[in-house]
Amino acid sequence: MKHRIIFAVLMSFTLSLFMSAWITYLNIGLHPNFVSFWMGAWVLAWPAAGVISFIAGPFLHALAHKLAVKI
């Protein structure tokens, strides 16, 4: 369980950080307040990504394993 929690925190942190940066950039470009807007979006995205990662992680890991075996 500890591994699952740590993995969910690290994965959601990484994905939400980069995805919120990318979407913010696509929406507003390199605005003078880009970092402020980006951090605002990231603060909202990380908790959602954490919950999704924690819940969906085991199922997606099992699915990836099954797909990898078939390929």
C-alpha positions as CSV (number, residue, x, y, z in Angstrom):
1,M,0.0,0.0,0.0
2,K,2.9,2.4,0.8
3,H,4.3,1.8,-2.6
4,R,1.0,2.5,-4.3
5,I,0.5,5.8,-2.4
6,I,4.1,7.0,-3.2
7,F,3.7,6.0,-6.8
8,A,0.4,7.8,-7.1
9,V,1.8,11.0,-5.6
10,L,4.9,11.0,-7.8
11,M,3.1,10.1,-11.0
12,S,0.3,12.6,-10.4
13,F,2.8,15.3,-9.5
14,T,4.8,14.7,-12.7
15,L,1.8,14.4,-15.1
16,S,-0.2,17.3,-13.6
17,L,2.9,19.6,-13.6
18,F,3.7,19.0,-17.3
19,M,0.1,18.8,-18.5
20,S,-1.0,22.0,-16.8
21,A,2.1,23.8,-18.2
22,W,1.3,22.5,-21.7
23,I,-2.4,23.4,-21.6
24,T,-1.7,26.8,-20.0
25,Y,0.8,27.5,-22.8
26,L,-1.7,26.5,-25.5
27,N,-4.4,28.7,-23.9
28,I,-2.4,31.8,-23.2
29,G,1.0,31.5,-24.8
30,L,4.1,32.9,-23.0
31,H,2.1,35.6,-21.1
32,P,4.0,37.7,-18.6
33,N,2.1,36.0,-15.8
34,F,2.4,32.5,-17.3
35,V,4.0,30.9,-14.2
36,S,1.3,32.4,-12.0
37,F,-1.5,31.0,-14.3
38,W,0.3,27.7,-14.6
39,M,0.7,27.2,-10.9
40,G,-2.9,28.1,-10.4
41,A,-3.9,25.4,-12.8
42,W,-1.5,22.9,-11.4
43,V,-2.7,23.4,-7.8
44,L,-6.2,22.4,-9.0
45,A,-5.0,19.6,-11.3
46,W,-2.7,17.7,-8.8
47,P,-5.3,16.6,-6.3
48,A,-7.5,15.3,-9.1
49,A,-4.6,13.6,-10.8
50,G,-3.6,12.0,-7.5
51,V,-7.0,10.5,-6.8
52,I,-7.3,9.3,-10.4
53,S,-3.8,7.8,-10.3
54,F,-4.4,6.1,-7.0
55,I,-7.8,4.6,-8.1
56,A,-7.0,3.7,-11.7
57,G,-3.3,2.8,-11.2
58,P,-3.7,-0.9,-10.3
59,F,-6.3,-1.5,-13.0
60,L,-4.1,0.2,-15.7
61,H,-1.0,-1.6,-14.5
62,A,-2.8,-5.0,-14.9
63,L,-4.2,-4.0,-18.3
64,A,-0.7,-2.9,-19.5
65,H,0.7,-6.3,-18.3
66,K,-2.0,-8.2,-20.2
67,L,-1.4,-6.1,-23.4
68,A,2.3,-6.5,-23.1
69,V,2.0,-10.3,-22.9
70,K,-0.2,-10.4,-26.0
71,I,2.2,-8.2,-28.1
